[in-house]
Amino acid sequence: MIATIDAIYRDGAFHPTTEPPELEEGSLVRISFVETHPVYQPHDPVAVRAMLKAIADLPEEEGGDKRITGREHDKFLYGDANGAL
């Protein structure tokens, strides 16, 4: 079996943050890992609000024939309902 799970390394052990595969107790496994550096925990509403406020507070920038503000970040990233940027 080959599986990929996310985990946090804490107190000398890997603690899964996603559903681990079903293994028999005492199963021998080989672990390879890629260290990631999350900027925030997406489930943390305080961190999410702080990030959105930081984006909204960005200064205006020139954007072709109009000015772009941080409050327009969704439209800038994803386009409007018609798909236009």
C-alpha positions, 0 to 999 in steps of 0.5 A: 500500500502507498498512502500520503497523509499530512501530519504534525511532528510533536513530542518526538512523533508524527501526529496525523492531521488527516485520516490515516490509512487502516493498518494492523497494530504493529505494522512496519511502515517506511516514512518519507516526508516533505517539511512544509511551513504553513503561514497560518492555520486555515481553520484559525478565524483570527489568523484568517481575519488578520490576513484579509485585513492586511490584504484590504489595507494594501495601498492602491496600485496602478492597474492599467486604466484604473486603480486597484485596492486590496479590497478588490483582491478576489476580483483581481485574483479570480475575475468577475462573474463574467471571468474578466479581470 
